[in-house]
Amino acid sequence: MAKRSAPALFALGSIYARQSRWSEAQQTYFRAYAGEPDNADFIFNLAVSLDQLRQSRLAAQYYRMALEVSEAPGARAAAFDRQTTRQRLAELAP
């Protein structure tokens, strides 16, 4: 997939999410993430969509990944709230 299509896919995933079309949002966010695997916001939104689909284990995995990518040296600024993400991870812990 071309990297330049990742932002468009992310935007489409966000439209699906606003419409609570979580399965479609998850698939589209995954495609955006595949195009830009170093984009913490793409990873985070993929986690949210998995969370909404009650796929807790996978959601936790992607929440962790979003935090790791956002905190890596030289990482681009992420829009999601890291503290809220850590709290959600704690809630998902078995």
Backbone bond lengths (Angstrom), bond angles and torsions (degrees), N, CA, C in turn:
res aa  C-N    CA-C-N  psi(-1)  N-CA   C-N-CA  omega(-1)  CA-C   N-CA-C  phi
1 M - - - 1.443 - - 1.522 109.26 -
2 A 1.287 116.53 141.97 1.454 120.85 178.73 1.520 109.71 -73.90
3 K 1.327 115.50 135.75 1.456 120.50 -179.46 1.523 111.58 -58.64
4 R 1.322 117.01 -32.47 1.464 119.00 -176.15 1.529 112.61 -69.11
5 S 1.314 118.31 -19.06 1.462 119.82 179.23 1.527 111.61 -83.85
6 A 1.322 118.44 -13.23 1.464 121.38 -178.06 1.533 112.57 -59.01
7 P 1.330 120.30 -45.88 1.466 118.95 178.48 1.533 113.05 -61.84
8 A 1.314 117.35 -36.19 1.469 120.17 177.89 1.527 110.46 -66.51
9 L 1.311 116.23 -40.35 1.465 119.75 177.33 1.528 110.70 -65.04
10 F 1.329 116.32 -40.62 1.460 120.33 177.39 1.532 110.16 -60.00
11 A 1.322 116.90 -44.81 1.467 120.83 179.10 1.527 110.99 -61.79
12 L 1.319 117.06 -41.86 1.461 120.58 177.58 1.526 110.68 -64.10
13 G 1.329 116.82 -42.63 1.465 120.08 176.55 1.518 111.53 -58.85
14 S 1.320 116.90 -38.15 1.467 120.99 178.81 1.522 111.93 -66.59
15 I 1.320 116.66 -35.20 1.472 120.09 175.08 1.522 109.41 -63.97
16 Y 1.321 116.56 -47.27 1.472 119.88 177.69 1.523 110.78 -58.88
17 A 1.322 117.07 -42.41 1.471 120.63 -179.00 1.530 110.57 -62.56
18 R 1.332 117.31 -44.13 1.469 119.86 178.79 1.529 111.30 -61.18
19 Q 1.324 116.61 -26.68 1.466 121.70 179.02 1.535 111.51 -92.31
20 S 1.336 116.67 6.12 1.477 122.86 -177.11 1.520 112.46 57.89
21 R 1.310 116.24 32.29 1.469 122.08 175.94 1.529 106.32 -96.63
22 W 1.347 114.78 70.46 1.453 121.80 -167.19 1.519 113.99 -66.37
23 S 1.288 118.56 -35.53 1.459 120.07 179.38 1.533 110.42 -64.60
24 E 1.323 115.57 -44.58 1.463 119.45 178.27 1.531 111.03 -68.16
25 A 1.331 116.06 -38.40 1.466 119.66 177.52 1.525 109.67 -61.85
26 Q 1.316 117.38 -45.02 1.467 121.12 -178.99 1.523 110.82 -59.73
27 Q 1.312 116.73 -46.76 1.469 120.39 -179.46 1.526 111.11 -62.34
28 T 1.317 116.41 -41.22 1.455 120.79 -177.55 1.529 111.09 -72.63
29 Y 1.336 116.86 -41.23 1.467 119.57 175.89 1.529 110.48 -62.52
30 F 1.315 117.33 -36.83 1.460 119.01 178.62 1.526 110.65 -63.54
31 R 1.319 116.81 -40.61 1.467 120.00 178.85 1.526 110.61 -65.69
32 A 1.343 117.59 -37.68 1.468 120.79 176.59 1.526 109.84 -64.32
33 Y 1.314 116.62 -44.53 1.469 121.85 178.35 1.529 110.80 -60.55
34 A 1.320 117.24 -40.86 1.470 120.59 178.89 1.528 110.89 -62.00
35 G 1.314 116.81 -32.37 1.457 121.05 179.26 1.525 113.60 -78.66
36 E 1.343 116.05 -28.56 1.470 121.47 179.71 1.527 108.78 -139.93
37 P 1.321 117.60 75.35 1.462 120.55 -175.83 1.530 114.60 -67.54
38 D 1.330 117.18 -7.97 1.460 120.42 177.92 1.529 112.55 -100.53
39 N 1.321 117.40 13.20 1.459 122.01 -179.99 1.524 108.83 -98.35
40 A 1.329 116.06 104.67 1.465 121.54 -175.78 1.527 112.20 -61.76
41 D 1.330 117.64 -34.67 1.465 119.63 179.77 1.527 111.29 -67.46
42 F 1.324 117.56 -35.90 1.462 120.37 176.49 1.529 109.61 -64.28
43 I 1.316 116.01 -43.34 1.467 121.26 -179.49 1.530 109.79 -64.96
44 F 1.324 116.71 -43.78 1.457 121.24 -179.67 1.530 110.84 -60.23
45 N 1.313 116.92 -47.21 1.464 119.24 -178.74 1.524 112.10 -66.91
46 L 1.308 116.71 -31.83 1.461 119.77 172.40 1.529 109.27 -62.17
47 A 1.334 116.85 -42.73 1.467 120.95 178.03 1.525 111.37 -60.99
48 V 1.317 116.70 -44.09 1.466 120.64 179.63 1.529 110.47 -60.31
49 S 1.319 116.15 -43.62 1.470 118.77 -179.15 1.533 110.40 -64.56
50 L 1.324 117.34 -40.02 1.468 120.40 176.72 1.520 110.64 -64.69
51 D 1.321 116.63 -38.93 1.464 122.03 177.37 1.536 109.91 -60.57
52 Q 1.312 116.07 -44.99 1.471 120.57 179.26 1.525 111.87 -64.02
53 L 1.316 116.06 -29.13 1.473 120.76 178.36 1.531 111.74 -86.14
54 R 1.331 116.00 7.31 1.467 123.47 178.30 1.539 112.53 62.63
55 Q 1.311 115.13 33.28 1.466 121.48 174.76 1.529 107.11 -102.00
56 S 1.328 114.45 69.81 1.457 122.07 -169.92 1.525 113.78 -58.59
57 R 1.309 117.37 -44.40 1.465 119.97 -177.49 1.535 110.95 -61.97
58 L 1.327 116.24 -47.14 1.469 119.98 178.46 1.526 110.99 -66.80
59 A 1.321 116.92 -39.96 1.466 120.09 178.66 1.524 109.82 -58.77
60 A 1.326 116.88 -46.40 1.467 120.51 179.78 1.524 110.93 -60.45
61 Q 1.315 116.40 -41.11 1.465 120.74 179.05 1.526 110.53 -59.17
62 Y 1.327 117.13 -45.00 1.465 120.10 -178.26 1.530 112.05 -76.20
63 Y 1.345 118.74 -31.90 1.464 119.75 173.00 1.532 109.67 -60.28
64 R 1.341 116.21 -45.61 1.476 119.99 178.19 1.527 111.19 -60.04
65 M 1.317 115.13 -44.50 1.456 120.14 -179.54 1.534 110.33 -62.56
66 A 1.317 117.76 -41.51 1.469 121.26 178.96 1.528 110.43 -60.90
67 L 1.328 116.37 -42.91 1.466 119.82 177.66 1.524 111.01 -63.16
68 E 1.320 116.49 -45.89 1.471 120.33 -179.08 1.527 111.16 -60.85
69 V 1.317 116.76 -45.65 1.461 120.42 -178.81 1.530 110.37 -66.18
70 S 1.336 117.14 -40.28 1.468 120.04 -178.01 1.522 112.28 -68.76
71 E 1.339 117.06 -24.39 1.461 121.19 -176.89 1.527 112.95 -101.37
72 A 1.316 117.14 1.86 1.467 120.83 179.51 1.531 109.78 -69.76
73 P 1.336 116.28 147.90 1.467 118.92 177.05 1.529 110.77 -57.00
74 G 1.318 115.84 132.58 1.455 121.00 178.57 1.516 114.82 78.37
75 A 1.327 117.25 7.98 1.471 120.75 -178.88 1.522 110.48 -68.11
76 R 1.320 115.37 146.63 1.467 119.40 174.26 1.528 108.21 -70.46
77 A 1.308 116.18 155.07 1.463 121.32 -179.28 1.528 109.66 -63.34
78 A 1.311 115.06 137.59 1.466 120.52 178.66 1.526 109.34 -103.96
79 A 1.316 116.16 147.24 1.463 121.12 -177.34 1.527 112.88 -87.84
80 F 1.330 117.56 -19.77 1.462 119.17 -176.27 1.525 111.04 -79.75
81 D 1.338 115.58 157.35 1.463 122.23 -178.94 1.526 109.46 -84.56
82 R 1.316 116.55 115.98 1.470 120.80 -176.28 1.525 111.98 -67.20
83 Q 1.335 117.36 -38.96 1.475 119.66 -178.78 1.530 110.68 -65.05
84 T 1.305 117.47 -44.02 1.466 121.16 177.46 1.523 110.27 -61.93
85 T 1.322 116.20 -37.76 1.463 120.98 178.61 1.529 110.06 -65.21
86 R 1.327 117.69 -42.32 1.472 120.62 177.44 1.526 110.93 -63.02
87 Q 1.337 116.89 -38.52 1.469 120.77 177.99 1.529 110.46 -64.06
88 R 1.316 116.20 -42.73 1.476 119.28 179.59 1.527 109.92 -64.86
89 L 1.322 117.27 -39.02 1.471 120.52 176.82 1.526 110.61 -59.73
90 A 1.318 117.03 -42.19 1.466 121.00 179.08 1.537 110.15 -63.16
91 E 1.314 117.35 -37.90 1.464 121.22 178.48 1.535 111.32 -66.97
92 L 1.318 116.63 -33.64 1.460 120.78 -178.15 1.527 112.97 -81.14
93 A 1.328 116.76 -15.86 1.464 120.32 -178.24 1.517 109.63 -61.66
94 P 1.337 116.08 135.36 1.481 118.98 -178.47 1.523 111.84 -69.39
